[in-house]
Amino acid sequence: MFFDESGVSLLPVVRRTYAPRGRTPALRHRLNWKRAGMAAALGYHAADACRGARLCFDLRPGTYDTVALIEVLEQLKRFYRGEPVVLVWDGLGAHWSHAMRDWAARQDWLTLERLPAYAPQLNPVEMLWSAIKARELANVAGEHLADVADAAEAGINRVCEEERLAWSFLAHTGLEIHTSRPQN
């Protein structure tokens, strides 16, 4: 299971668009820094990789700290119903804080692994963020943070409905599943 966080704000993600000749589109927005944090876990089913990609998503006002990440991981535990999970994530300080390591040490269902530094191409959740920001969040200049949050949720729903998308994000990393241990 790969994990990552991202954020959205009332400042729009500006993307190129089409318009009739001579009518340059104008994107008007309030200069507002309100932010929402998004976290997602994307991976294979532990027992049977052919069962499909699994996607868990969390959206909340503000940003993620250690306490908020532990809450998300508790939701992940309920989603997996006690199945063992190997969680691969980056080197964000909240991922490796003392409080997080203490909490993770008490979890018999969870194993934490760290991605190499400066290797976002190995995390398929980065492709998820890119897909949502390029489509549902492109040029969205909402009046309220809920407008932007609704657009982000619409993107997650699109990815869930098109199950090949989640698989493509996983395949794009070039990583493979080995069900048996390779011999040394």
Summary of the structure (lengths in Angstrom):
residues: 184
radius of gyration: 18.2
end to end distance: 25.0
largest distance: 65.3
contacts: 476
relative contact order: 0.20
helix: 38%
strand: 21%
